[in-house]
Amino acid sequence: MKKYLAQLFVFSVMSLPVVAHCEVSEDVYCFDSSGMGSKNFGLHVLYDDAEKWSGAFVKYRGAKLAITLVVKNEDDEEISPGRPDQAITTWYEVYGGRITGEYEMMSQGANIYSMTYKNYGARKKVAFIFNPEALGGGGKECTW
């Protein structure tokens, strides 16, 4: 029994650096639609560069639940040498166990140039405007 406990202890200690190395970071982006009946949402992107893992969700103003997003496509393009690449990221919207739409964001470095949402059921596309002033809560949530 003591030998088993000693082996378990050694295994646990050896596993600690692996667990401690995992560092999930979160970026939050706030978006507004324009016009009558405008909608606002926060895009939360979670990632771990060391593990090459990422995930995302959106939470609309006044909504109780977040909507899960899954990466569909990521394209990077060098626009100018020495400048950040232009990135176009597309996420599938997963709601009620089905893919119901997609979000597409075009950015370059810290600049976000466009965000659109396409609803698959209604075949409707909505453009959103990046609103960095809406970021509050210690940088972890959008305040409307």
N, C-alpha and C positions, 0 to 999 in steps of 0.2 A: 504493500500500500504506500509506504514512504517513497519507494522508487517511482511509482505512478505519480504521486504528488510532485516530486522533484521534476519529473519530465514535463508535467503540466505547467509548473512554474517557469521552467526554462523556455518552453514554447510561448507562454504568455509574454514574457519579457522580450523575446525575439520579435514578437508581433507588434510591440508598441511603436517602434520607429515607423513601420509601414502605416499604421493608423494615424500617427501624429503627422505624417507627411501630407495626408489628404487635407487640402485647403479649398473649400468651396467659396467662391466670391460671388457677389451679386451686383449687377448694374440695374438701375431703375430708370426708365424713361417715361415721361408723361406726354400724352397726346390729346389734342382737342380736334373735334370736327368743327366745321364752320356752318353757319346758317341756322335756320329755325330747328329747334329740337336737337341741338348739338349734343354729341356724346363725348365723354372723356374717359380715358382709360390709362392705366399704368402698365407698362411692359416690364416684367421682371425677368432678367436673363441671369441664370445661374451657371457657373462653369468652374471647372478644375483643370487648369492648364497642364498640370503634371500628369493627370490621368486621361487627358484629352476627352473630357466629358462635358456636355452642356445640356441644359434644359431651360424651358421658359414657360411663363404663364402670363395671362392678361387679367386684370381686374378692373371692371368698369365702375365708374362712380355710382355709388348707391347699391351695388351688387353685394350679396352676401358671400357668394362663392366665386372663386377664380376659375378661369378656363385654361385647360392645359394646351400647350403648344409643343409640337414636335418638329424638328428641323426637316424641311423638305429639300432645301438646296442652299448652298453657300457659294457665291462666286466672288472672287477677288480679282481686281484688275489694276495694274500699275498705270496711273494716269500721267504722272510726272516723276522722274527720278528724284529720290531724296524726300519725297512726300509720302504720307500714308496711302496705302492702296484704297481704291474705292471698293466698298463691299456691298453686295446685294444679298440679303438673307431672306429666305422665304420659309415660313413656318406653317404647318397644317394646324388648323384649329380642331381639337378633339372634344366633342361635347356629346354627352349621352351615349358614349361608346361608338360614335361615328365621326368621320371626318366631315365637318360641316362648312368649312371655309378655309381661307388662308390669309395670312398677313405677310406683307413684303416691305422690307425697310432697306433704303439705300443710304449709306453713310460713307464718310471719309474721315478717319480719325475720330475726333469728338463731334464733328459736324454731322447732323442727320438732315438729309435733303428731302426725303420723302418717306411716307408710311401710308400704305393702302391696305384696306380690308376688302376681300371679295367673299360674299356669302354665296355658297354653292346652290342652296335651295332657291333663293330669290333672284339669283344671277345679278346681284347688285354689287357695285364697287363703290367704296367710300374712301375719300382721301382724308388724312389727318395731318395736323401741323404739330411739330415738336414744340413743347412748351416747357423749357427748363425751369422757368420761374415757379411752376406748380410743384416742384420737388421739395418736399418737406420731411418731417419726421426723421431727422438725422440722415437724410439721403436714402431712406428705405421705403418711402411711400409717397404717392402723389396726394396733395391736399387741394381739394376743390372747394 
